Each structure stands twice: as structure tokens, then as C-alpha cells.
Amino acid sequence: MDKVVGIQVEICRDGAVLPAYANPGDAGMDVYAAEDVVIRPGETVIIPTGIKLAIPEGYEIQVRPRSGLSLKTPLRLPNSPGTIDSGYRDELGVIMTNTSEQCKASDPEPLSIENKGNRKGTYKIKRGDRVAQLVLQTVPRISFQIVNSVKAIGEDRGGGFGSTGVR
């Protein structure tokens, strides 16, 4: 059996939905919008989730994109993966950017995340929409040790940024 870590959660908005695993064995839990939010082209907003977490020391929760949302819409999580530290106690918010270009005044009503085809335009996230996923991770601590040179430690693969090419 996998290790289960208890996380205390406070519901801080009416109608908030607790994060949940969609399937057994999933690494990420879906997290839900707690209110309607409109995201215009080029805008970055915080989508409230209606929950506050008490994450145990030694752990973090990473906020990651949902692959279907990234594939089917121009909505992106710009700081992915986002980190929720064990000492954070405010409401969890998901930072989301609409990468669509500016629309004309004649553009239609806002799109929903159910629209397919990566359509550009204004999007309306509805309360209860799955907007991201949460992954619990352990966080080891780093202890730096000053040395004269790191060249003598291990093997230097050589090269620099991008040295292995793109293929």
C-alpha cells in the first residue's frame, strides 16, 4: 500500500470542492475553481479554490497544469509547477494566463473550458471547473559544502546550456 499523508483542509468559500484523485494510482489530484472567473486574452488571474491547507513540514504541494486543458485551450499556468510550502496557510489560488491574442469587440461570448480545438478568445472559468492538479512531494533539505573546485567531483559531461542539442 502506498503511503498516505494526512493534510488538514479548511473550506473558506461556500461551494468549494475538495481536491480529488480521478483514478486509483493517479499522481495528481484535480483542484476546482470556487467561483466564476473571466480571463481575457493576455490576462493573468488568480482562480480561487476555496480551500486552505496545512501541509506537514517536509512536504510541498506542486500545482501543475491539467494536460487536457493545456491541449484544448490557450490557458496556461505560468509558474508551473507552482509550490505551496508547508508554512503557507492562506487560500490556495491557481495562477492562470490566457495566451490568446487580443480579440475584436465583435468577438462572441466567453468560451468555456469544454470548448475544443484550442480556440482563442476570452474564457470563463466556472465554479466547479477542474483548473489544475495538485501533487504532494517530499522536500529534502540542502546542506551546501564549500569546496575549491567541483571539477574533481564526479565526471564533467562537458558543454553548457543546450550542449546536447535539440534531438
Beta strands, then each sheet from edge to edge (+ up, - down):
strand 1: 8-11
strand 2: 29-32
strand 3: 37-39
strand 4: 44-54
strand 5: 59-64
strand 6: 75-76
strand 7: 82-84
strand 8: 91-98
strand 9: 123-125
strand 10: 130-138
sheet 1: 1+ 4- 8+ 6-
sheet 2: 2+ 10- 5+ 7-
sheet 3: 3+ 9-
end
